């Protein structure tokens, strides 16, 4: 799967115009919601992914867009951070 993102470049100016948010709320746009990956049941029963993963049976996979990536922590890693979500209707 290939993601194609069409948009504009960042406006010119000082990158320090907005102070980075640390531990605060970050607004995001929900792009897609899908069901978890299914188990492999092909003839070879082998995963094509390099890191085999097993999604929870009742889970959902969300694709989020963060409009301003500078608000994210510089050392963002799934093992070092926990993400808490709060949904609000538009």
Backbone torsions as a table, in degrees:
resi	resn	phi	psi	omega
1	UNK	NA	138.3	180.0
2	UNK	-122.7	128.8	175.9
3	UNK	-93.5	127.3	176.8
4	UNK	-112.0	120.1	-178.3
5	UNK	-110.9	121.6	178.6
6	UNK	-110.1	126.5	-178.5
7	UNK	-168.3	-159.6	-179.0
8	UNK	-116.2	165.7	178.6
9	UNK	-80.3	164.3	178.2
10	UNK	-67.5	144.9	177.9
11	UNK	-66.5	148.7	179.1
12	UNK	-69.3	147.4	179.1
13	UNK	147.5	-177.0	-178.2
14	UNK	-72.9	127.8	178.3
15	UNK	-71.0	-11.8	-179.6
16	UNK	-93.3	16.3	-179.1
17	UNK	-68.0	-29.5	177.3
18	UNK	-114.6	127.3	177.0
19	UNK	-70.8	139.9	179.8
20	UNK	-66.4	142.6	179.0
21	UNK	-88.5	129.2	178.5
22	UNK	-118.1	111.4	177.3
23	UNK	77.3	8.3	-178.9
24	UNK	-96.4	-170.2	178.5
25	UNK	-80.5	140.4	176.9
26	UNK	-124.2	124.7	179.8
27	UNK	-79.7	140.3	-179.7
28	UNK	-139.3	158.8	176.4
29	UNK	-107.4	131.5	179.0
30	UNK	-83.5	114.5	-176.4
31	UNK	-92.0	-38.4	-174.0
32	UNK	-155.5	147.5	172.8
33	UNK	-128.9	128.7	179.4
34	UNK	-139.1	165.0	177.3
35	UNK	-74.5	161.5	179.3
36	UNK	-66.5	161.9	177.5
37	UNK	-63.7	146.4	179.0
38	UNK	-92.2	160.6	175.9
39	UNK	-68.6	153.8	179.4
40	UNK	-77.5	128.6	178.7
41	UNK	-134.3	34.5	-179.8
42	UNK	-82.0	-176.9	-178.4
43	UNK	-64.7	-33.5	-178.2
44	UNK	-94.0	-16.1	-178.5
45	UNK	55.3	38.0	179.1
46	UNK	-115.6	142.8	175.5
47	UNK	-75.3	138.3	174.4
48	UNK	-87.3	-18.9	179.0
49	UNK	-74.6	149.7	179.7
50	UNK	-71.0	-36.7	178.7
51	UNK	-113.5	102.2	-179.3
52	UNK	-63.9	134.0	-180.0
53	UNK	-128.9	151.8	176.7
54	UNK	-124.0	107.7	178.8
55	UNK	-75.0	148.0	176.7
56	UNK	-60.8	145.4	-175.8
57	UNK	-59.6	-40.3	-177.6
58	UNK	-96.9	12.0	-176.1
59	UNK	-79.3	168.7	172.9
60	UNK	-132.8	147.1	178.3
61	UNK	-108.1	122.3	-179.0
62	UNK	-107.7	139.0	172.8
63	UNK	-108.6	120.6	-176.7
64	UNK	-113.7	148.9	173.7
65	UNK	-117.2	122.3	175.2
66	UNK	-98.2	110.7	-174.6
67	UNK	-61.4	-34.8	-179.3
68	UNK	-120.1	98.0	-177.1
69	UNK	-68.0	-14.4	179.4
70	UNK	-72.0	-14.1	178.2
71	UNK	-81.4	-12.0	178.6
72	UNK	-79.0	151.1	176.9
73	UNK	-60.7	143.7	-178.1
74	UNK	-65.0	-32.7	-176.8
75	UNK	-102.6	38.4	-176.2
76	UNK	-62.6	124.8	179.6
77	UNK	-152.8	140.6	-178.4
78	UNK	-62.5	-21.8	-178.1
79	UNK	-87.4	-20.0	-176.3
80	UNK	-100.3	-16.5	-174.5
81	UNK	-126.4	151.7	172.2
82	UNK	-115.6	138.4	-178.9
83	UNK	-107.1	129.9	176.7
84	UNK	-113.6	131.6	-177.1
85	UNK	-110.0	145.6	172.9
86	UNK	-135.4	121.8	-177.1
87	UNK	-99.4	135.3	176.3
88	UNK	-132.1	137.6	177.6
89	UNK	-70.1	148.1	178.9
90	UNK	-74.6	NA	NA
